[in-house]
Amino acid sequence: MADVTTQDSTPTPDGTTPGAAPTSVPPWTRYVAIGDSFSEGLWDPYPYDDGSPAPGGTESAAKQRGWADRLAGALSTRRTTAGEPALAYANLAIRGRLLRHILDEQVDVALAMQPDLVSFVGGGNDILRPQADIDVLSARLEQGVAAIRATGADVLLGTGFKAGAGLSWTRGRVGQYNANIWTIARKHGAHVLDLWGLDPLFDLRMWADDRIHLTPEGHRRVADAALVGLGQAPVDPDYAVALDPLPPQAFVERARANALWARTHVVPWVQRRIKHTSSGDGRAPKWGAPTAWPPAADE
């Protein structure tokens, strides 16, 4: 068995782990992701068996991959390369879940799996609601973090995105929520995935057609940012480098694109709110039990 590098796993005030060398073996053996569509992995579908991409950006029968699955893969590969057992991984995140649903439906299930690492990213769906109370959301989040940390498991939180275009109105709320997340992380010794500071995400090319879920490239970069938040070296050292700028888009083209987005994605979202339904209704977690990662091809 490999000689595992020993390090202090207590995060610093910036949410990262001190003294983590690029060659250190990840100390976690069982990782569970909880949350909403962001952690479920929309829209980053697994490729077909022949390597061709499964359709993304729309409802698809293809199982979604996403940053959390990619993070599990990176951590597990580093463990097995060093002669350690593969990481066990479960993902309980379901699209459309509000923070209270994550707390009520996922936290206890995750803790029953006895993880030593839990990623807990939620609240984004709440912030999109007109009457969202950021202080109430933050208090709920802290309750969940405290419950997980009480078991001795490490927690990876995620800040909100720096939204632009049609969602720029959420920036004030997200900024307040992020400030509270950093405070919670410092208070409870949690790690932080800094999405607000990940500049490439402030580019529509990183986003699917609905503008609220990432493309595969966006998920890949978030997985690298998560490694940094955990004190591990990223797979790609250029993960935070912004894309080359595009030529300015004509006003008419931009207006047409915004109108299409509103008809295709905003209207159905509003209709679901009126009907009190969710895109996640009836869905089960995609990886509902800890599995040695990566899973066998037939799983």
ABEGO torsion letter per residue (X at the ends): XBBBBBBBABBBAAGBBBGBBAABBBABABBBBBEBAAAAGOBBBBBBAAGBBBBBGBBBABBBBEAAAAAAAAAAAAAAAAGBBBBBBBBABBBGBBAAAAAAAAAAAAAAAGBABBBBBBGAAAAABAABBAAAAAAAAAAAAAAAAAAGBBBBBBBBBBBBEAAAAAAAAAAAAAAAAAAAAAAAGBBBBBAAABAAABBAAABBAAGABBBAAAAAAAAAAAAAAAGBBBABAAAABBBBBBBBBBAAAAAAAAAAAAAAAAAAAAAAAAAGBBAABGBBBABABBBBOBBBAAX
